[in-house]
Amino acid sequence: MIDLTGRVVLVTGAAGGIGQATARTLVNAGATVLLHDVRLDALKTLKDELGESAETFEADLSDAAATQQMWDDALAAHGRIDVLINNAGTYPPAPLEQSLEDWTGVWDFSLAVNLVAPAVLCRAAVLAFAKQDLGGIIVNLASRAAFRGEDPEYWHYAAAKAGIVAMTRTIARQYGRQGVTAFAVAPGYVDTPLNQVFKETVGVQVAADQTGLGEVAQPQDVANVLAFLASGLAKHATGTTIDVNGASYVR
Ligand SMILES: NC(=O)c1ccc[n+]([C@@H]2O[C@H](COP(=O)([O-])OP(=O)(O)OC[C@H]3O[C@@H](n4cnc5c(N)ncnc54)[C@H](O)[C@@H]3O)[C@@H](O)[C@H]2O)c1
């Protein structure tokens, strides 16, 4: 049912857990993938695996100008992008015991990567999609944290992800007539390197026990939802946020 043949999809943070699973899933469904990350070595390994269907783009998303340049380069590769998946994210701790300068420094970095960079790419996508005959699809990675809130050291992350949800809804409401649809996906705990500290200090079982399924999500569980949204089959669900949290937080 999901056929992405001929579709060009930009995936940010493609070297990460969800990013890699998503890239593989999209290519298996026929897409050409433009893979972005700041970790070029890991990206190149993935490109070697995926072959001609993949191209790589490097940028540090904490730099808005570099983010815009990455979009420009990715768009130039095929002259169009059909789907933008804003997947890259960062999860640095900001304990209250830190100095104010250090604490706000983490906020600045987190908001730059988790909210402003996706906004820069959404802006570029809306401008480009409005000129394309078939428009385009935006899929933004939010988080359960946007709705439930997050652990004590991660106010910034919850705030950034709530911003992602509000931004996605705004784009869906304002640019649908120009051929742009926009969706958010809100995972709970997913077994990826992002959760390395939690895994080592608290343990995966604690996260699994919070779900209705008794198990945490794997990257593929999120990738399946991203591929479905990228297919265009969910056009009239534009503006929605799909939870992928195993009923650990039902809203
Ligand atoms: N893993 C989870 O439990 C979980 C839960 C909810 C939401 N999410 C979201 O899903 C998305 C993917 O997360 P993941 O679990 O695959 O994490 P991950 O750490 O495995 O991958 C994230 C990727 O983003 C890249 N990245 C980080 N900072 C960057 C920067 N400054 N510039 C460019 N690239 C940068 C990293 O290099 C990495 O490859 C993120 O937006 C994350 O917030 C994850």
The ligand as an ORCA input file, in Angstrom:
! r2SCAN-3c Opt
* xyz 0 1
  N      14.376      8.085     21.378
  C      13.296      8.529     22.015
  O      12.914      8.008     23.070
  C      12.513      9.687     21.466
  C      11.304     10.010     22.076
  C      10.575     11.090     21.595
  C      11.037     11.813     20.537
  N      12.213     11.478     19.952
  C      12.677     12.301     18.850
  O      12.941     11.499     17.714
  C      13.959     12.099     16.928
  C      15.056     11.094     16.626
  O      15.618     10.681     17.847
  P      16.482      9.348     18.040
  O      15.905      8.666     19.215
  O      16.627      8.620     16.770
  O      17.862     10.000     18.517
  P      19.376      9.696     18.079
  O      20.204     10.374     19.093
  O      19.580      8.246     17.845
  O      19.471     10.451     16.681
  C      19.409     11.857     16.585
  C      20.262     12.287     15.410
  O      20.211     13.731     15.338
  C      21.514     14.182     15.057
  N      21.753     15.513     15.609
  C      21.738     15.854     16.913
  N      22.136     17.129     17.062
  C      22.410     17.585     15.815
  C      22.891     18.832     15.317
  N      23.204     19.848     16.130
  N      23.051     18.956     13.989
  C      22.763     17.927     13.166
  N      22.331     16.729     13.582
  C      22.148     16.562     14.900
  C      22.450     13.200     15.743
  O      23.753     13.215     15.175
  C      21.738     11.889     15.581
  O      22.176     11.142     14.471
  C      14.443     13.321     17.739
  O      13.803     14.473     17.269
  C      13.979     13.001     19.141
  O      13.808     14.162     19.925
  C      12.968     10.429     20.385
*
